[in-house]
Amino acid sequence: FLAPFFVRPCWHPCTSLLCASSSAMLQHQLSLMRVLKVVVLCSSYVLASAVLIRFNKYMMSPGHFPYSMQLTTIHMASSLLLCSLLHLVMPSAFPRLASTAGRRMMLLRWFVPIGAFFAVALYTSNKAYQYSSVAFLQFMK
């Protein structure tokens, strides 16, 4: 039952090489570890998503903080501020930004509409917490 989880090396008496069965068992263990890692990461994502939906639903209810436009503004402003600070402190975190020198105004023509649409999507998703059930929001996410 537990044999596949423990590696018992099989040494060749003359050449001191691992046998094929031991190597295959090690490969099997590595693949099991990869599968386990994916399962843990996916489960963590689903759990974090459910917790955030419940918290946002609670926060957006009347009497707490039902101001989705202000919440969106705070979200976008803090993202801008933190990314700008990260760029000032550690520009190596943005290696491709150096290649945009001299073309930044042209790039703004592309990124400002994307940012505006993202803000609208964020606002409407925050507003949806006031009208939708937790189960529906989890399903939609």
N, C-alpha and C positions, 0 to 999 in steps of 0.2 A: 504494500500500500504506500509506504513512504519511500520506497527504493528509488523512484525517479527523481526525488528531490535532493538526494545526497550523491555526491560524486565520489565514486571509489575508483581511483586511478588504477589502471591495469598496465603495469610496466612490462615491456618486452625484456626478457632476461639478457639478451646480448647487446641491444642497441640503446636501451633506456629511453625508448620512445613510447608515447601514449598509444594504446591500442585504439582501433577504430571505434569500438563500442564505447569506450570512455569519452572519446571526442564527440560521438553522436549524443551521448547523454549530456555533455556540457552544452552542446548546441540546443538540445531540447530545453535545458534549464534556462538558457538565455532567451529563447523564444517565449517561454512561460513568463519570464520576468518582463519582457516587452508587453505581452498581453496584459499582465497584471498592472503595469504602469498605465496603459491606455484606459483600462477599466477604472482605476483610481482617479485619473485625471477627468474622465468623462463624468463620473459620479460626483466629483467635487464641483464641476461646472454646473451640473443640474441642481445640486444642493445650494450652491451660491446663488444661482438664478432664482430659485424658489424663495430663499431668504430675502433677496433684494426686492422681489415682487411684493412679498408680504409687507416689508418695511415701507416701500414706496406707496403701497395702497393705504397703509396706516397714516403715513405722513400727508398724503394728498386728500385725506378725508376732511370734511368741514370741521373746523375747530382746532386743527393742528397747523397745517401749512398748505392750504389749497391754492397756492399761487404758482401755477405751472410756468408762466412766462418769466417770473423772477427766478425760479429754480433753473430754467434753461439758461438765463443770462449768467447766473452764478457759475453754472457748469462750464459754459463756453469761456467765460473770463478766466476762471481758474485753470482751465486747460491751456489757454494762451499764455498766461503768466508762468505756469510751471514749465511748459516747453521752452519758453524764452529764457527762463533762469537756467534750465539744463543746458541750453545752447551756449549761454555765457560762461557757465562753469566748466563744461566739458564739450567743446565743439567737436571732438572726435566721435561723439555719439551720433553726429549728423554728417557722415563722410561725403554724401552726394550734394550737400548744400554748397560746397565750394565751386562745384561745376555750374551753378546757376548765377554766378557773378556777372553782372551786366544785363541779365535777362529777367530780373526779379519782377519788374513791372509787367512784363509780358506774362509771367507765370501767375501773377495776381488776377489777371483776367480769367484764368481757369479756376483758381482756387477759391476766389471770393464767391462765385455762384455755388460751388460745391459746399462751401461752408454755410452759405445761406440756406440751401436745401437741407443740410444736416441739422441746422437750428430749427427749421420748420418741423422736420421729422421728430426731433427731440421734444419740441413743444407739444406736438400732437400726441406723442406717446405718453408724456407726463399728464396731459389732459385726459387721456383714456383711463387713467387710474380712478378718476372720479365717476366714471360711468360703467366700467366693466367689472366683472367678477374676477377674483384671483385665478380661478380655474381657466377662464377664457384667456386671460393675459399669459398664463403659463403655457397654454396651448399655442398661442400666437408666437411666443418667443421660441 
